[in-house]
């Protein structure tokens, strides 16, 4: 399975406070050996998802063995909260115009 996942990230610049970034996820699961190969492709070297995936592999390995798609949950949950802040920021800009 391979997909890209887009997420909003706050840059904090006055002219461009937000940017949309993306991360690529490749996951190959061998049903016979129950082994996974997961590759996380990101332009940001120390992304939040990368840090959380490394911590999860170190601390929750049994959970990953029981649920092979668990790391996908970790990647997605790393950025879902940002969308709320992103939409709220643009809502504050657009509502007065409407």
Residue, then its C-alpha position, 0 to 999 in steps of 0.5 A: x500500500x502506498x499513499x500520500x497524506x497532506x497536512x497543514x503546518x503553521x509556519x508563523x510568518x506574517x505573510x504566509x502563516x500556514x503551508x500545506x505539506x505532504x508525507x508519503x507512506x509505503x507499507x508492505x506486509x507479508x502475510x506468511x511471516x507477519x513482517x512489515x516494511x514501512x517507509x515514511x517519505x517526508x521533506x521535513x527531516x524531523x517531522x512530528x510523524x517521524x518522531x512519533x513513529x520512532x517512539x511507537x516502534x520503540x515503546x509499543x512494538x507488541x501493539x504493532x505486531x497485533x495490529x499491522x495498520x497501527x502505524x498508519x494511525x500514528x502518522x494520521x493522528x500526528x497531523x489531524x489537530x493541525x487542520x482544526x487550527x488551519x481552518x479556524x485561522x482562515x475562518x477568522x479571515x474570511x468571515x468578516x469579508x462575507 
